[in-house]
Amino acid sequence: MHLAPHIALIVILTCGIGYVMALAGVQKSALEWRRRQRTCPSCGRAIRARVCDVCTSD
C-alpha cells in the first residue's frame, strides 16, 4: 500500500496545528501539563483515591 503525498502532508499539518493549539492552551493557563497532586485539607497527606484514606478510616 502506497501513501499519497497529499495525504501525508495533511496528516503532518494536522498534527502540527494540534501541537501548536495545545502549546497555546498551556501558555494561556487553559490547560495544564500534568494534574496537580491533591492533598487532604485535614491531615495534609496526598489523596490517591476519591477521599482521604487516613481521615475516613474508622
Beta strands, then each sheet from edge to edge (+ up, - down):
end
